[in-house]
Amino acid sequence: MAREQLKTLTEQMYYILLTLTEPQHGYGIMQEVERRTEGRVRIGAGTLYNLLSRFEEEDIIVQVSDENRRKIYALTDKGLNILKDEYKRLKQLVSDGDDILEGRAVK
């Protein structure tokens, strides 16, 4: 996954990285994303483990331990920077939408 592909993240990618600000195993990631989004975003096992594998290959996350056959992952500095960049981008999108849709457009 080239860095250019990570200029914008899918919703699933964003929530996986957001969840991994604290070390977590795969099933825990799925549960936390569903909890945090009140069921709006659900990540299937296939999607999750495919993304975790890709993130690990790109040094976005790292496996920090293996407990009872559960791989525990955490963000790397690179992953945290990608997450922060996406957060800033999303905030800008909302700000631009507020300006236009709430009548605060700069003329």
Secondary structure, DSSP 8 states (H G I E B T S, - for coil): --GGGGGS--HHHHHHHHHTTS-EEHHHHHHHHHHHTTTS----HHHHHHHHHHHHHTTSEEEEEEETTEEEEEE-HHHHHHHHHHHHHHHHHHHHHHHHHTT----
